[in-house]
Amino acid sequence: MKQMTVKEVEALINEGKKFNIIDVREVDEVATGKIPGAVNIPLGLIEFRMHELEKTNEYIMVCRSGARSGRATQFLKEYGFNVMNMTGGMLAWEGKIE
């Protein structure tokens, strides 16, 4: 499974790189703050909403600690998506939030 650290993700944002972040936390967790531009698809809904994702895009999966996003990364990878997990999750995130 491909992984990125929070520092690597923050560096990409600061460089102005275009990529897609999927936050798999529950709606009430995301309400406390998320990475700017991240799309919230709770882990339990990934299976039902993966039709919204493009297999040609690269996605960075995020959750609170990195465990749920790891499961989402593994699941989507099995369906041919280009995904990677952000290790440490929002607990380790020190960048901007919205």
Residue frames as a rotation matrix with the C-alpha (Angstrom) as fourth column:
MET 1
0.581 0.814 0.000 0.00
0.814 -0.581 0.000 0.00
0.000 0.000 -1.000 0.00
LYS 2
-0.268 -0.643 0.718 1.34
0.593 -0.697 -0.402 3.41
0.759 0.318 0.568 -0.98
GLN 3
0.491 0.394 -0.777 1.63
0.865 -0.328 0.380 5.88
-0.105 -0.859 -0.501 1.86
MET 4
-0.062 -0.492 0.868 2.51
0.325 -0.832 -0.449 9.55
0.944 0.254 0.211 2.39
THR 5
-0.513 -0.131 -0.848 3.34
0.857 -0.136 -0.497 11.40
-0.050 -0.982 0.182 5.58
VAL 6
0.589 0.732 -0.342 1.42
0.726 -0.665 -0.176 14.49
-0.356 -0.145 -0.923 6.67
LYS 7
0.047 -0.672 -0.739 4.56
-0.011 -0.740 0.672 16.54
-0.999 -0.023 -0.042 5.92
GLU 8
-0.828 -0.343 0.443 4.67
0.383 0.230 0.895 15.22
-0.409 0.911 -0.059 2.33
VAL 9
-0.008 0.915 0.404 0.98
0.996 -0.029 0.085 16.04
0.090 0.403 -0.911 1.80
GLU 10
0.613 0.209 -0.762 1.44
0.444 -0.889 0.113 19.52
-0.654 -0.408 -0.637 3.29
ALA 11
-0.427 -0.846 -0.320 4.45
0.057 -0.379 0.924 20.11
-0.903 0.376 0.209 1.01
LEU 12
-0.643 0.270 0.717 2.33
0.765 0.270 0.584 19.19
-0.036 0.924 -0.380 -2.05
ILE 13
0.482 0.870 -0.107 -0.36
0.872 -0.488 -0.038 21.68
-0.085 -0.075 -0.994 -0.94
ASN 14
0.407 -0.397 -0.823 2.24
0.180 -0.848 0.498 24.41
-0.896 -0.350 -0.274 -0.37
GLU 15
-0.723 -0.680 0.123 3.68
0.195 -0.030 0.980 23.77
-0.662 0.733 0.154 -3.85
GLY 16
-0.218 0.743 -0.633 0.20
-0.759 -0.537 -0.369 24.28
-0.614 0.400 0.680 -5.31
LYS 17
-0.975 -0.153 -0.158 0.04
-0.218 0.776 0.592 20.75
0.032 0.612 -0.790 -6.73
LYS 18
-0.066 0.992 -0.109 -3.39
-0.980 -0.043 0.195 19.51
0.189 0.119 0.975 -7.89
PHE 19
-0.852 -0.085 -0.517 -4.50
-0.040 0.994 -0.097 16.28
0.522 -0.062 -0.850 -6.27
ASN 20
0.105 0.993 0.062 -7.57
-0.420 -0.013 0.908 14.84
0.902 -0.122 0.415 -4.59
ILE 21
-0.925 -0.326 0.197 -7.99
-0.299 0.302 -0.905 14.26
0.236 -0.896 -0.377 -0.88
ILE 22
0.087 0.939 -0.334 -10.77
-0.140 0.343 0.929 12.01
0.986 -0.034 0.162 0.40
ASP 23
-0.708 -0.209 0.675 -11.51
-0.669 -0.110 -0.735 12.33
0.228 -0.972 -0.062 4.14
VAL 24
-0.362 0.552 -0.751 -13.14
0.010 0.808 0.589 9.08
0.932 0.206 -0.298 5.30
ARG 25
-0.986 0.052 -0.161 -14.03
0.160 -0.018 -0.987 10.30
-0.055 -0.998 0.009 8.81
GLU 26
-0.171 0.984 -0.058 -17.64
0.983 0.166 -0.074 10.61
-0.063 -0.070 -0.996 9.93
VAL 27
0.179 0.349 0.920 -19.48
0.569 -0.799 0.192 13.88
0.802 0.489 -0.342 9.19
ASP 28
0.972 0.236 -0.007 -19.34
0.137 -0.538 0.832 15.06
0.193 -0.809 -0.555 12.82
GLU 29
0.349 -0.923 -0.162 -15.55
0.696 0.140 0.704 14.49
-0.627 -0.359 0.691 12.90
VAL 30
-0.284 -0.436 0.854 -15.04
0.930 -0.341 0.135 16.46
0.232 0.833 0.502 9.68
ALA 31
0.650 0.629 0.426 -17.11
0.483 -0.775 0.408 19.31
0.587 -0.059 -0.807 11.15
THR 32
0.773 -0.420 -0.476 -14.22
0.358 -0.330 0.873 19.97
-0.524 -0.845 -0.105 13.57
GLY 33
0.356 -0.631 -0.690 -11.95
-0.708 -0.664 0.241 20.76
-0.610 0.402 -0.683 10.60
LYS 34
0.691 -0.166 0.703 -10.60
0.475 0.837 -0.270 19.17
-0.544 0.521 0.658 7.44
ILE 35
-0.488 -0.873 0.019 -7.76
0.497 -0.260 0.828 19.71
-0.718 0.413 0.560 5.00
PRO 36
-0.078 0.485 -0.871 -8.81
-0.501 -0.774 -0.386 22.49
-0.862 0.406 0.303 2.58
GLY 37
-0.199 0.101 -0.975 -10.40
-0.977 0.056 0.206 21.02
0.075 0.993 0.088 -0.54
ALA 38
-0.979 -0.158 0.126 -10.82
-0.175 0.974 -0.141 17.52
-0.101 -0.160 -0.982 0.94
VAL 39
-0.188 0.935 -0.300 -14.02
-0.685 0.094 0.722 15.68
0.704 0.341 0.623 0.01
ASN 40
-0.566 0.051 0.823 -15.77
-0.738 0.415 -0.533 13.84
-0.369 -0.908 -0.197 2.83
ILE 41
0.182 0.595 -0.783 -16.87
-0.625 0.685 0.375 10.29
0.760 0.421 0.496 2.03
PRO 42
0.214 -0.091 0.973 -17.26
-0.933 0.275 0.231 8.37
-0.289 -0.957 -0.026 5.32
LEU 43
-0.752 -0.656 0.062 -15.58
-0.619 0.736 0.275 4.95
-0.226 0.169 -0.960 5.27
GLY 44
-0.481 0.629 0.611 -18.92
0.162 0.748 -0.643 3.14
-0.862 -0.210 -0.462 5.47
LEU 45
0.590 0.757 -0.280 -20.08
-0.086 -0.286 -0.954 4.87
-0.803 0.587 -0.104 2.27
ILE 46
-0.330 -0.823 -0.463 -16.93
-0.624 -0.179 0.761 4.37
-0.709 0.540 -0.454 0.12
GLU 47
-0.743 0.049 0.668 -18.35
0.345 0.883 0.319 1.23
-0.574 0.468 -0.673 -1.50
PHE 48
0.175 0.951 0.257 -21.54
0.842 -0.009 -0.539 3.09
-0.510 0.310 -0.802 -2.49
ARG 49
0.818 0.136 -0.559 -19.87
-0.031 -0.960 -0.280 6.32
-0.575 0.246 -0.780 -3.62
MET 50
-0.169 -0.973 0.160 -16.78
0.203 0.124 0.971 5.04
-0.965 0.197 0.176 -5.44
HIS 51
0.162 0.295 0.942 -18.63
0.976 0.094 -0.197 5.67
-0.147 0.951 -0.273 -8.74
GLU 52
0.967 0.177 -0.182 -17.98
0.172 -0.984 -0.044 9.38
-0.187 0.012 -0.982 -8.00
LEU 53
0.289 -0.947 -0.139 -14.22
-0.286 -0.224 0.932 8.78
-0.914 -0.229 -0.335 -8.29
GLU 54
0.818 -0.111 -0.565 -12.16
-0.564 0.042 -0.825 8.62
0.115 0.993 -0.028 -11.49
LYS 55
0.827 -0.525 0.200 -9.65
0.425 0.818 0.388 5.79
-0.367 -0.236 0.900 -11.92
THR 56
0.393 -0.700 0.596 -7.38
0.661 -0.235 -0.712 8.19
0.639 0.674 0.370 -13.85
ASN 57
0.497 -0.170 0.851 -7.00
-0.471 -0.876 0.100 10.48
0.729 -0.451 -0.516 -10.80
GLU 58
-0.450 -0.652 -0.610 -4.71
0.364 0.490 -0.792 10.02
0.816 -0.578 0.017 -7.82
TYR 59
0.565 0.730 0.385 -6.32
-0.162 -0.359 0.919 10.13
0.809 -0.582 -0.084 -4.38
ILE 60
-0.734 -0.678 0.028 -4.88
-0.113 0.081 -0.990 10.67
0.669 -0.730 -0.137 -0.93
MET 61
0.275 0.858 -0.433 -7.01
0.307 0.349 0.885 9.06
0.911 -0.377 -0.168 1.78
VAL 62
-0.706 -0.462 0.536 -7.26
-0.271 -0.524 -0.808 10.74
0.654 -0.716 0.245 5.20
CYS 63
0.392 0.812 -0.433 -8.88
0.403 0.271 0.874 9.90
0.827 -0.517 -0.221 8.54
ARG 64
0.942 0.016 0.335 -8.25
-0.273 -0.543 0.794 10.67
0.194 -0.840 -0.507 12.22
SER 65
0.494 -0.770 0.403 -5.19
-0.476 0.149 0.867 8.46
-0.728 -0.620 -0.293 12.77
GLY 66
-0.330 -0.613 -0.718 -4.51
-0.939 0.132 0.318 6.64
-0.100 0.779 -0.619 9.48
ALA 67
-0.759 0.048 0.650 -6.28
-0.106 0.975 -0.197 3.33
-0.643 -0.218 -0.734 10.25
ARG 68
0.263 0.939 0.221 -9.65
0.229 0.162 -0.960 3.89
-0.937 0.303 -0.172 8.50
SER 69
0.552 -0.108 -0.827 -7.98
-0.733 -0.535 -0.419 5.63
-0.398 0.838 -0.374 5.56
GLY 70
-0.617 -0.785 0.059 -5.66
-0.699 0.581 0.417 2.60
-0.361 0.216 -0.907 5.30
ARG 71
-0.415 0.567 0.711 -8.70
0.317 0.823 -0.472 0.33
-0.853 0.030 -0.521 4.99
ALA 72
0.640 0.673 -0.371 -10.25
-0.067 -0.432 -0.899 2.67
-0.766 0.600 -0.231 2.40
THR 73
0.044 -0.734 -0.677 -6.96
-0.933 -0.273 0.234 2.74
-0.357 0.622 -0.697 0.46
GLN 74
-0.805 -0.350 0.479 -6.78
-0.252 0.933 0.258 -1.07
-0.537 0.087 -0.839 0.40
PHE 75
-0.010 0.914 0.405 -10.45
0.373 0.379 -0.847 -1.37
-0.928 0.143 -0.345 -0.64
LEU 76
0.713 0.314 -0.627 -10.20
-0.351 -0.614 -0.707 1.16
-0.607 0.724 -0.328 -3.51
LYS 77
-0.302 -0.899 -0.317 -6.85
-0.852 0.106 0.513 -0.29
-0.427 0.425 -0.798 -4.69
GLU 78
-0.604 0.130 0.786 -8.60
0.145 0.988 -0.052 -3.65
-0.783 0.083 -0.616 -5.16
TYR 79
0.481 0.837 0.260 -10.98
0.528 -0.039 -0.848 -1.89
-0.700 0.545 -0.461 -7.57
GLY 80
0.136 -0.545 0.828 -8.13
0.987 0.006 -0.158 -0.40
0.081 0.839 0.539 -9.58
PHE 81
0.948 0.198 0.251 -8.00
0.182 -0.980 0.086 3.11
0.262 -0.035 -0.964 -8.11
ASN 82
-0.066 -0.986 0.156 -4.72
0.503 -0.167 -0.848 5.02
0.862 0.023 0.507 -7.74
VAL 83
0.797 0.473 0.375 -4.81
-0.126 -0.478 0.869 5.70
0.591 -0.740 -0.321 -3.98
MET 84
-0.360 -0.866 -0.346 -2.44
0.333 0.228 -0.915 6.28
0.872 -0.445 0.206 -1.11
ASN 85
0.583 0.542 -0.606 -2.88
0.708 0.026 0.705 6.57
0.398 -0.840 -0.368 2.63
MET 86
0.123 -0.522 0.844 -1.82
-0.352 -0.818 -0.454 9.64
0.928 -0.242 -0.284 4.65
THR 87
-0.062 -0.236 -0.970 -0.12
0.699 0.683 -0.210 8.14
0.712 -0.691 0.123 7.70
GLY 88
-0.876 -0.308 -0.371 -0.78
0.480 -0.484 -0.732 9.73
0.046 -0.819 0.572 11.07
GLY 89
-0.032 0.978 0.207 -4.09
0.937 -0.043 0.348 11.20
0.349 0.205 -0.915 9.92
MET 90
0.403 0.320 0.858 -5.56
0.162 -0.947 0.277 14.43
0.901 0.027 -0.433 11.21
LEU 91
0.914 -0.150 -0.377 -4.02
0.384 0.022 0.923 13.80
-0.130 -0.988 0.078 14.65
ALA 92
0.017 -0.999 -0.030 -0.62
0.818 -0.003 0.575 14.51
-0.575 -0.034 0.817 13.06
TRP 93
0.158 0.117 0.980 -1.81
0.876 -0.475 -0.085 17.25
0.456 0.872 -0.177 10.69
GLU 94
-0.174 -0.294 -0.940 -0.33
0.739 -0.670 0.072 20.69
-0.651 -0.682 0.334 11.44
GLY 95
-0.879 -0.157 0.449 -1.32
0.455 -0.554 0.697 22.43
0.139 0.818 0.558 8.21
LYS 96
-0.772 0.635 0.029 -4.31
-0.636 -0.772 -0.027 24.63
0.005 -0.039 0.999 7.48
ILE 97
-0.743 0.654 0.143 -7.83
0.633 0.756 -0.166 23.34
-0.217 -0.033 -0.976 8.07
GLU 98
-0.801 0.573 0.173 -11.23
-0.410 -0.735 0.540 24.57
0.436 0.362 0.824 6.95
